[in-house]
């Protein structure tokens, strides 16, 4: 829900995740942490949905976050920024997008992200650094206005 900003889309992701797991159940080895496996599958599916064109519509619904009341065009600028962020996030490599969303949107700590993604905390830091750098480049023209 936090990634997509829309309960209907979150329910769609929920159903798709369980359908995908059901189809691949025969491959599940039982040694994997079930909670981390399920969480990771849900996050990845949500990111897939966010990368589709529908992500921009769901982000517009989140315009209540960060809306500036100092300027009359604050809500419009916030919606534009969210659309640009969604487009730039969709251009990131998958692992960088995963780490950015888990860190900045979900609010997870590096050690939690490392456990979910099955990598080291240093790898999480590197992916987050690269994602933030690339997003900053993609949004620099808009933010410098």
N, C-alpha and C positions, 0 to 999 in steps of 0.2 A: 504494500500500500504506500509506503514512504517513497519508494522508487518511482512508482507510476502516478501517484497522486489521485487515483481514481479507484473506488472500491469495485466497480464492475470489471475494470481491467485487471485488478488484483485477483478477483475471483476467476477470471479467464486464465490467468497465469497459474493459479492454484490447480485448476483442472488439467491444464496442459502438463504441468509438472508431474502430477500423479499418473496421467496417461503415459507420459514418456517413461517414468519409472516402471510402470506396469509392463510396458513393452520390453524393457531391458532387464527385468527382474532376474532372468536366468543368468545374467552376467554379474550380479551382485555377489561378492565373495564372502560377505559376513564379517570380514576383518576391518572394514572401514567404519569409522565412527558414524553411526546412522544419522545423528542430529546434524553433524557437519555436512554430510553427504546431501541430506534433504535441503538444508539451508543454502548450500552452494548451488544446487540444482534450481532452487527457486530464484535466487539472485540472478543466475545466468539467464533464466527464461525471462525474468523481468527486464533485464538489460536488452535482450532481443526485442521485446515489445517496445522498449524505449527507443530503440534504434529505428523503429518503423515510423512512418509519417505520423501515426497517431500520437506519438510522444509529445509533439508540439502542442496538441490540443490538451493533453493531460497537464502539461506544465502551465498552460494559461490558467487553468483552474486553481493553481497554487499561487496566484498573484497576490494573495493576502500576505505572503511572506516577503519581507523586505520592501514593501511598497513605501515609497517616499511621500510624505505629506507636505514636504517643503515646496514641491513644484506641482503645478496643476497636471502636468503630463506624467507624474510619477508612476501611476498604475500601468500606463501604456509602455513606458520605458522598462518597467520591471518585466512585463510580458515579453517584450522584444528581447531583453537580456536572457530570459529563460529559454526562449526559442533558440537563440544563438548558442547558449550553453548546451542544449540538447543536440544541436547539429554538430558542435565541436566534440562533444562526448561520444557521439556515434562514430566519429572519425578516429578515435583512439584505438590502439590495439586492444584486444579483448581483455588481457590481464590488467592493463593499466586502467581500463574503464571499470573493471571489477573492483580493483583496489580503491580507486577514487570514490566510487559509490559507497562501498562498505565503510570507508573512512569518513568522508565528508557528509554523506547523506544519512547513512545508518548510524554514524557516530561510534563505530567500533574502534578499539585500540589495536595497535599493530600486532600484538601477540594473538589477539582473537582472529584477526584477518589472516595471519600466517597459518593458524590452525585450520581455518575454513578452507583456504586455498591450497593447503598442503605445501607450503614453502617456508623459507626462513623469514625472520623479522627484517633482516637486511634487504631481502628481495622485495618485501612489501614497501620499505622505505624508498628503494630505488624506483619501483613502479609508480609510487605516489609522487615522488619528485618529478619524474618525467611527465606524468599526466598533468600535474599542475603547471609545469613549464609550457607544455604544448597548449593547454587550455588558455593560459595567459597570452600566448602568442596569437591564438585564434580570436581572442576577445579584445586584444589591445586596441584596435581601431575604434571599437565601440566604447570602451572604457575611457579612452583619451578624449572623447568629444566634450 
